[in-house]
């Protein structure tokens, strides 16, 4: 890998890591499409390598958020209870299908595009859902079953992340805002990041088994991503998240349009 390419990838990793640390969302949603569209990385390798990068960077982010007391441990456990088995099952199905490289690339590229659109919808709905949840009594019955629903949401996230590396932040954040409106934005970000550690770790192991992790690419992303996510995590209570989220939505919309056209 050329020095210039390494530097550009490290810079991309830093920017994405900073956003993830601040908002808890945007890791796979930005990095995977960026690797595919801007750097020409095959979709399966982009997904697998981003998952491996996320497993490491989000461990660092979790430690920072834990120090800031931004993690709801029980919620993280419930999400992982659904997401980890779902990710394992998804990767097992992909492996057993024995798709040709071109077929696998097409499947994952299209899935990433669809997941991006879903991520945009979740980011747009997150605040309205939270406001509605805080003022309505209709969710009172649902909240009695929050543990079961949280596990189910984890299952959906696990499937999406294993296939596309997207969803842990955007889907998880919107679900937590609806089910647990009492959480502060920094707590949602911290819990999202903490839940992503076991999920992306398991998914990365599965992709290593499939042979879709590029080690030099991974090292470049980590060189920038680790300092970025730590800095963002410590600054998460000091930055206006809403403005950052709108910028993120615009970037995701552009990436999604390019992937699906």
Secondary structure, DSSP 8 states (H G I E B T S, - for coil): --HHHHHHHHHHHHHHHHHHHHHS--HHHHHHHHHHHTS---HHHHHHHHHHHHHHHHHHHHHHHHHTT---HHHHHHHHHHHHHHHHHHHHHHHHHT--HHHHHHHHHHHHHHHHHHHHHHHHHHHHHHHHHHH-STTHHHHHTHHHHHHHHHHHHHHHHHHHS--TTHHHHHHHHHH-TTS-HHHHHHHHHHHHHHHHHHHHHHHHHHT---HHHHHHHHHHHHHHHHHHHHTTTTS-HHHHHHHHHHHHHHHHHHHH-
